[in-house]
Amino acid sequence: MNPQGMDRLKNEWTVLDREIRSWWDSDIRKAHEEEIRDPESNRIWYSDDEHKAKEARKQTSKEGTLLFLPYPYISSAGSENAFPEMYCWDIYFINRGLLLHERYDIIRNHLKNHLFMIDRFGMVLNGNRTYYRTRSQTPLLAADIWRYYQATKDMDMLYTAYPLLKKEYLHYWNAEHHKTPTGLATNRDLGDPELRPELAAEAEIHDFSPCFDGDVRNCNPLQTNCALVRYADVLSLIAHTLHRPDEEMLWKSDAQTRRDLINKLCWSDVHKFYFDYNYIESRRLPYWSLSAYWTLWADIASDEQAKSLVKHLARFDQPYGLAQTDQQYPSPHPEFEWVQFEYPSGWPPMQMMVVDALLRYGYADEAKRIARNYLRLMLDQYRLTGKLWEKYNVVDGNLEFPKERYTVPPFHGWTSAAVVVFGDLLFKTSS
């Protein structure tokens, strides 16, 4: 992009960044007794048939589905109202934007809500809905807490969080239903009455994908296992900070064991790339996806492996950001003609994750190029529609997708955060 184009991008970003600062407070929701009992506070905006059916059944029986949380929070879509609940992995990315705007008050409430869930349910729920009590989602709370601590030096948070993080890590993520013979974890749901078991298990990662051959329970997913490496790393950092050397070494060992297994099972010497692993059939799955770059985020890849991953970015690189997969793969789920986490979708959290991963290994030019392209797309669509959106078509630079579960909703949440994070990277750290 030429200097004039960059100046225009910076000016547009500056205006929107200022507006997003004013959104945070209006994006806040509560799930106290009053909201739980109020149908309008409970109401979900979108929906595919799956969630409509859940809500209809609960409304008929006069039961709400929103679960209590003690602290105010920013829901996934914020004041755009698509999703009133607080989701598990969304908050990690939302907090990235809040951190740059120094809204530590909101971040602390988010972290305390998720710790409350662990205390009550043994895990951070997929979301604070009654129908999410059977699973969690990609575990990012430990990394989130450590980033918050680095910014605030809030020792009270570490003392409160450490025993609860150990509880979730040991007794949920390393429980029998997540274990596999390889030593790496799989994803499983504990009994969602609405979804088929393989779909419910896949929802424990993010949303439905073509990359697991239709049943993630047969797989060791990269995203989950990389997140667990980072989880153990953070536990070791907290143990060190709290002067517990024996526990520090235990967590370091646990993280290294999982690192070694990921490199053994998921790295292909032929393709020089990481793939999800089918432990039932003892083979790497053939799908190229951005999940491979979580190995950089979790410091699993060597420098040589990282160099190969950077070369393979060309497979995903599109004019407006990174597509989730290198191509559109057939849907493995008969009820969906197309699944959301694949080409041509570019999801804000995945863009942020890959950019962070590249920066960790010193690939600043590549990270800034991806950030610039995606920021340009978000700003272009904001100028055209007056809205930010849950995800974008990074191939065509619009909001059009194949037939899917639900229409792309207007969104604040992680999209607001992506605007803040990418603009900060491009225009503040470079100045």
N, C-alpha and C positions, 0 to 999 in steps of 0.2 A: 504494500500500500504506500502510495506517495505521501510526502509530508503534508500536503493539503488535506488528503483523505484522513490522515491520522489526527490532524487538528480538528477536523469536523467530528470524528469519532470521539475525541476527548471532550469536545464541547457538549455533545449529546449525552455522553456518559456522566459528565459533571452535573448536568441538570437532573438526570434520572437518579443518580446516586443521592442527591439532596432530597428528592421526592421519597425515595425508599426509606431514608432516615425518618421521615414523617409517618411512614406506614407501620413501623414496628409496633407502636403502641395500639394502633387501631386494628392490627392483626391479632392481638392477644385474645384468647378465649379462656373460659373456665369450665371445669367439670366438677363443680360442687353439687350439693344436693339439689339446689334450685334448678341448675342446668340439666341435671340428670332426669329430673321429673318433667321438664318442659319439652313437649314434642318438637317445637320449633328449634330449640337449641340442639336437639338430637338429630334433626333432619339432615339427611345426606343429599347432596345436590345431584350428583351424577346418577345414571347408573346403568350398568349391565344388568341382565336378568338375575344374576346371582345375588347381588346386593339388594335389588328391589324385593326379591322374594324374602330375604332375611328380615328386612325392615317391615314388610307387610305382615309377616307372621307375628312379629313382636308387637306391632301396633294393634293387631287384632286381639292379642292377649293382654293388651294394656301394659306391656312391659317395655321399658326403655332399654336401649342397648349401650348407651354411653356409660363407661366406668369412671368412678370417682378418682380424681387426682387432687392432691392438696394445694398445688401451686398453679397460678396462671401460666399459660403456654401459648406458643404460636403454632397453630395447626398447619398442616401441610400447605394448604392453599391460602392461609391467612384470611383476610377479609373478603377474598373472592368467593369464599363459602363452599368450595367444592367438597372439602373433607373436614368436618368439624373436629375430628379426633386428633390426638397426638400420636404420630407414628414413630417407630423405632429408629430406622436409619435416616429418615428425613432430617431429624433434629441435628445430627452431626453436621450436615451441610448448611442448614439454617444458621447454626451457631458460628460457622465460618464468617458469614456476613455480619452477624451481631458483634463478633470479636473485633472486626475492623472498625465498626462504629462505636466500640467501647460500651456496648450494652451488656455489661457483666451481670447486671441485675436479672435480666431475662435469661441469660445463659445459666446462671446459678439455679433459677427455678426449674429450667429444663432438666438439669442434671439431678436435682433433688426429686423431681417427679419420676425419673427413670430408676433412681435408687429405691424409691418407694415401691415401685413395681417389683423390683427384685425381692425386697423384703416381704411383700405380700404374696407374690406369685412364683418366686424363684427365678424369674427371668424378666427382662424388659419385653413386654408384649409387643407383638406386631403392631398393635394400636390399642388404645383404651376403649375397646368395644367388647361386649360379652362374647361375641363370636370369634375373637382373636385370642382367647385364653388358652388355646391349645398349641400356640407356637410363638416363637420370637421372630427376629429378622436379623440380617447381617449385623454382627455384634461390634459396634463402633463406640460404645459408651466409654470404655477405658481410654481409648485414644482421645476422645472428646474431653474427658476429665483432665488428662495430662496437659493438653493444649491450654485449657482454662487455667490450670495451676501455673503453667509457665508464664502466663500473662498476669496473674493476680497474686501468686504466692499464697494462696488461700490454704493454709495447712489444715484448717477445720474440715475442708472438703476432702482432703486426702484421708484424714482419720475416719471420717464418716464413710467414705466410699470403699476403702480397702477391704474390710470384711465382707461387704456386699458383693463387690466385684469377684472376690475369691469364691463366694457362694455360687454366683452364676457361672463362672468359668468351670469350676470343678463339678458342680452338681446338675448343671443343665447342659452346657456345651460339651462336656466330657462325660455325660451320662450314657447309659447303655444304648439309648435309641439314636444317639449320634455317632457311636463308635462303629468302625468297620475293621475287617481283618488287616487292612494295610497300615493301620495306625493313624490315618487321616480321618477327618469327620465327614459325615454325610449330612443331609438335611432331612428331617422327618417332622411331621405334625403329630400331635398326640390325640387326635380324634375329632377334627372339625366335622360336624354333622351335615354340613351343606356341600362341601367340596369332595370330589374323589380324592383318595389319599395321596396320589401322585401329584395332583394339582396343589393340594394344601401344603405338601412338602416343598414344592417349588416356590410357593408364596413366602416361604421362610427365607428366601434369598432376596428377591425384590418383587418381580412379577413374572409372568410367563415368558419363556424363552424357547427357542428351537434347539438349544445347545446341549441338552441332556438326554437326547433320544427318547423323550417323552416320560422319563421317570428318573428324577434326580436321586431317588433313594438308592439307585444302583451306582451312584457316582460319588467321587470325591471332588466337589466343586472348588475351583481355585478361589473364588471370591470369599467363600466361607473360611477356608483354611488359611488364606493370607490374613484375614481379619483376626483369626485366632492366634497366629504368630505375633501380630501386633499387640493383641490382648496380653499375651504372656510377657512380651517385652515391657509393656507399661506396668504390669504387676511387679516386675523386677525393679523398675525405676522407682515405683512407690515404696517398695520394701527397702530399697537403698536409702531413700529420703527419710523413712521412718526408723532407720537403723536396725534393720532385721536382716543381717547378712545371710543367714542360712536360707531364709525364704527367697532372698534375692537370687541366690545361686540355683535354687530349685526352679524358679520361673525362667531363668536364662537357659537352663538345660532343656526345659520343656519347649521353649521357643526354638532352640537349635535343632532338637529332634524333629519338630514339624517342618522346619526349613529343609532339612536334609531329605525328608520324605517327599516333599513337594518337588525338589530337584530330581530325585530319583524317579518318581512316577509321572510327573507332569511335563517335564522338559523333554523335548524331542531334539535329539542331535541331528536328525535328518532335516527338519524344518527350522531349527534354531528358534524355537518358539515354545511357549507353555500352552498346554491344553488341559481341559478337564479330563479326569480319569474315571473309566468304568471299572470298578474293582470286581464286579461279578465276572466280567469277560476278560479282565486283565489287559485292557487296551486303552490307549488314549483316544478320546473322541476327536472327530475330524473337523470340528467347528472352530473357526477363527473368530475370536471375540476380544473385546476390550478387557475382559476379566484377566487376561494375561498380564496386564500392566499393574495389577494389584501386587504382583511380585516385586515391583520397584517400590511401591508405596510401603511395603512391609520389609524392605531391605533383605529380600531373599535372593535376588539375582546377583550374580557376579558382575564385574565391570564388562567382561566380554559378552555375557548374556544380555546385559543392558544394551550394549551396542547393537546386537542383533535385533532386539525388540524395537529399538529406534528405527532401524532400517525397515522393519515391517510396518511401521506407522503408515506407510504409503497405501497399504491395503485398506485402511479405514479412513484415511484422509479425504475429506470431501470439501467442496468450496466453502462450506459454512460450519465446519467443525468435524468431529469424528463420529462416524456411524458405529452403532453398537457391534455390528458384525460386518464382515467383509462383503457379504452378499445376502440376498434374501433366501433363507433356507425354508424348506417346506415345514408347515406347522405340524408338530407331532401330536397335537391334541385335536381330536375330531371336531369339537365344538367351536374351534377358532380357525378361521380361514388364515389369519395372520396373527402372530404374537408380538407383543409390544417391544420387548427388548431385542430388537434386531434391526438390520438395515431396512429402511433409510433413517431410522430414529437416531437422534442425538439427544441424549438425556443430560440435563444440567449436572447431576451428581457425578456421572461418569466423566464428563468433560473436566470437572474439578479434580476428580481423583487422578486422572491421567496427567493433568498439568502438574499437580503436586508430586506425582511419581517422577516425572521427568526432572523437575527442579531438584529433587533429592539426589539425583545422580549427575547433576551438573549440566543438563541439557536445556539451558535457559532459552536459547533461540527457538527450539522446537516448541517448548511450552508456551512462549509468548505468541508464536504464530497461531497455535491452536486457540489460545485465549482470544486473540484479536479476531479471528474468523467467526468464532461463536458469539462474541460480544457484538460484532457487527450484525449478525443475524437477529439477536434479541432486540437490539436497538431498531433495526429496520422494521421488525414486526410490531414493536411498540409504537413506532411512528405511524404505521399503517392502521393499527387496530386500537391503540390506546391501552393495550393490555400486555402483560407478560403471560407466558403459557407453560404448561407442565413439561412439554417437550417440543422439539422442532424437527422438521424434515431437513437434514443437513445436506442432502443432495440437491434438492430443488430450491431450498431457501424459503420454505413456506410451512403451512400447518396441515398439509394434505397427506393422508396416509391410506394404505389399503384398509379394507373393512376390519374393524377391531372391536374390542369389548365395549368401549365407550368413546364418545367424542372427546377430543382433546380439550380439557377445561382451562379457563383462565386461571392463573396461578401466581401467588407471591412466593412464599416459602423458599425452597431451594433455588428457584429461578431468580428471585430477588438477590439471594446470596451470590449466585454466579455472576450477576451484574457487578456487584460490589467487589468481589474477589478479583475478577478479571480486570476491571478498570484499575483497581489498586496496583495490580501487578504491572500493567502496561504504563500507567501514567504517574504513579507515585514512587514506586521503587526505582524507576528508571530515571527520575528527575534528579 
